[in-house]
Amino acid sequence: MTGDDADEALLLGARDPALDPAVRDVLSGVLALQLAQRRAMAVFTAALGLTESDVLALALLVRHDRIPVGELAGRLGLTRGSASLLVTRLEQAGLMVRVREVADRRVVHIHATEAGVAAVSRVRNAFVAALAGSLEAPEEHLRIAGAVLRETADRLVPAAESATAG
């Protein structure tokens, strides 16, 4: 059993014979892509001396301009303490800054600096180039696959929440 097989079996039981074969195939493919994406991102982030969490935090700031540390923690699934350490590290690296609210000095928002935006862009561009270079299917198939994945993603969290409610 390879490391990939062990990850697959351990994390999602993608080889479970009780699963519908089509669901099992999709599950296996999604997990394989997810693991490959994380490995590729680790290569690109490490080249900049960053972690995946660093780049995800910066990407959130690029997208939302400014957010409180507590919200950053929630969006990344970190404790407030871990998020604060991450912000401190990235602030020391010149990739983000803390700004206190004028109206309420207890509220601190964080912003990506130009260097932080540039780091996110470098990782994104490297990842997109690698992904584009690895796709070997007709454009029509890729568009259909993208649509199916987006539609599934839109329904997955609500389905999980529904399954756990009650």
Secondary structure as GFF3:
##gff-version 3
##sequence-region A 1 166
A	DSSP	alpha_helix	3	12	.	.	.	ID=ss1
A	DSSP	alpha_helix	21	47	.	.	.	ID=ss2
A	DSSP	alpha_helix	52	64	.	.	.	ID=ss3
A	DSSP	beta_strand	66	68	.	.	.	ID=ss4
A	DSSP	alpha_helix	69	76	.	.	.	ID=ss5
A	DSSP	alpha_helix	80	92	.	.	.	ID=ss6
A	DSSP	beta_strand	96	100	.	.	.	ID=ss7
A	DSSP	beta_strand	108	112	.	.	.	ID=ss8
A	DSSP	alpha_helix	114	134	.	.	.	ID=ss9
A	DSSP	alpha_helix	139	164	.	.	.	ID=ss10
###
